[in-house]
Amino acid sequence: MEHEGQLAFDFEEFEREEARARLHEWAGAPLHFTTDYYPPAMLDEAFAHWRFLNGDFGSFGRSHMWHRSISGGTVEFGEHRAESFTADLRPEPGAEGPGDLLTMVVCEPCEWHSPAGSENEAVEAWHDHAVPGWRELPVVPRQVRVRSETGLTKVALRWIEQRYPAHMQVPGAPIITERAQYGTRHVAGYSPWGGYDLSATALERPARTQPGRSIRREAAWFESAQPAASAARRGRVLGD
């Protein structure tokens, strides 16, 4: 059994070496951070290929590539579809970099994607793109308990059904709820129709970067630095 396991390991390593030698032939999404549009399937394929070449351990931080958001998911509204991706640009100790965990929402049917930014910024950008009029929706007050341990409450459903327009009571439509001071996250799949439960607190108090910093400017800086960094990493991997 050990012999068979060693053969399998050797074969996999041979495949990796061959793939590394043919990196110049890679025609998919970049194997590094990018701000360009790529369909979700291409982003998935590129990240899987990077992990095949370099290993799974620490792949989010080491690759800085877009990968599926753990907290996002997929939401569909009409002909639109929101798929969330995250890129970890936080640098290793002693290295330079923007130092942010970025989110991007991709709407493949439209070949559209949000600018790289915070999770809330990406979610709001997609709603601006796909759900006209969402910002005018009534805010469900905190006095109305929206969810219990078993899901949406009957009181909340009745409140929403009586006040939300009919065209906003369809699959993928959002709701806006009043939150406590720190309840600022937009949550996918928490509306009665599988859309987002958007935080009114966050909408009234937009997230701000640290003084003097611009997430989008830093993302652009990081992307411009990636090709050279990727080449250096490939050189180390290949022993050039």
N, C-alpha and C positions, 0 to 999 in steps of 0.2 A: 504493500500500500504506500509506503514511503517513496518507493521508486516511482510509482505512478504519479504521486503528488509532485515529486521533483520534476518529472517530465512535463506536467501541466504548467508548473511555474516557469520552467525554461521556455516553453512554447509561448506563454503569455509575454515573457520578457523579450523574446525574439520579435513578437508582433509590435511591442512598444518601440523597440529600436528601429524597426522598419518604418513605423509611422513617424518617428522623430526625423528620420532621414528624408522623409517625403513631406515635411511640413510646408515646403515651398509650393506644393500642389494643393494645399488646403483651399477650398473654394467656398466654405461656409461663412457664417458670421465670425468676426474676429475673435481670436483666442486671448482677448484682453478686454478691458473696459472700453466701451464705445457709447457715443450719444446718437449714433445713426439708427434709423429704423430697420429692424429685421423681424420677420414673422416669428411668433412664439416657438414654432417647431425648430427653426434654425438656431434660436438662442439655446433651446434645450440640447440640440445636437452638439453645438459648439462647447457648451459647458461639460457635457458628457465626454467629449473628445479630450478636453483639457484634463479632466480627472483621469482618463485612461492613460494619458501621457505622463502625468505628474503625481498621481495618487490621490486618494480621497481625503486624507488627513489635512484639515485646515484649508480645504479647497476654496471656501468662500473668501477668506481673507487673502490667501496667497494668489488667487487668480484675479481678484477684483472684477470678476465677470458677472453678468446678469444671470440670476437663477431664480427659480420660483419662490415667491414670498411665502413664508410659513403662515403668516397671518392674513394673507390676501384671499386668494381663491379666484373663481371665475364668476362673473355676473353678466347676464345677457339682458338687454333692453331693446326690444324691437330688432332692428337689423344690426345692432351694435353689440360688441362683446368686450368686456374688460377682463384682461388677464394681468395679474400683478407680478412684477419681478423686483428683486432687490440686488444691489451691488454694494459690497463692503469695501469702501475705499480707506478705511482706517489703517494707517501705516504701522509697520512693525516698529518696535522700539528703536529709536535712533535714526529712523528713516523719515523722509519728507513726504507729505501728502495732504490732501484736503482733510482727512480725518472724519469723514461722514459715512453714515449708512444711508444710502440713497434708494429711492423707490421710483419705478417707472410703470405706468399702465399702458398696455398695448391693446389697440382695437384693430385686430387683423382684418375684419371685413372692409375697413376704410383705409387700411395701410397707414394708420395714425398711431402716434405714441406721445405720451406726455413728456415734457422736459424732465430731466433727472432732478429730483428734489426730495422733500420730505414725503412721507406716506400720505398725509392729509392733502398736500398740494397736488400729488398725482391723482388721488381720488376725485378731488374737486375739479381738476382739469378735465378728467374724463366725463364727469357729469355735465360740465359746460359744453363739451363736444357732443355728447350723446343724448342728453335729457334736457331739452329746452324748457325753461320755466321752473326748474327745480328749486332755485333760490327763493321763489315766492311761495313755496309750500308752507302751510301752517306749522308752527312748532308745537310738538306735543309737550305740554307742561310737566314739570317734575311731579306735580300732584297726581298725575295719571301714571300709575305703575304699568310700565310697558311689558316687562317680562317677569315670569316666575320660574321656578325650577323646572316646570314642564313646558315652557315656551311662552308665547304671547298671551297676555291676559285678555279676557273677554271685554273688560272695561276699555283697554287700549284699542282693541279692534273696533269696538263700537264708536269710540271717539274719532278714530281715523276714518272709518267708513262714512261718517256723517260730515266730515269737514274737508276731506281730500277730493279733488276733482276726479271724475270717472277715468279720464285718460291717464291719471297717475295712480290708478289702482289696477295695475296690470303687471305681469311677470317682469321682475327686474327693477321695478320702480322703487325709489328710496322713500324714507321718512326722515324728518328732522326732529330730534328730541332734545329737550332741555337737560343739561347735565350739571353735576356739581362742578366746583371750580377746576378740579383736575381731570374731569372726564372729557378729554379733548380728542379721543380717537374715533375715527369713522370706522364702523364695523361692517364687514361684508356679510351678506346672508341674514341680516337681523331685521329686515323689514318684513311685513306680512307677505310680501310677494317675492322674497328671496333677494331683494336688492340691499342697498346699504342703509344702515341706521346712522345718519349723519349727526354729528355733535353740533348743536347750536352754539355751545360754548366756544368751540374751535372756530366757527364761522364768524363769531363776534370778536374774537381775539386771535387774529392770524398768527401762525408761528413765525418767529423771527430768528434769523441767524445771529451769531455773536457779532458784536460791534466790529465794523470794518470788513466783514466777511460776506461773500456771495456764494451760495452753494453752486449755482449754475456756472459762475466764472471758474470756481475751483474744479468742477467736473470737467470743464473744457480744458483746463490746465492739465489735469490728470490724464485725459485722453491723449493729448499731444505728447505727453511724456512716455506713454505706454509702448509704442513701437520699439523705441530704443531699449527700454527696460526689458521688453519681451525678447529682443534679440540677444541681450546679455544673458538672460536666464537660459535661453536655448543653447547658447554657447557653453554655459556651465553644465547643462544636462548632457550635451553631446561631447563634452571634453575638448571643445575647440580652443 
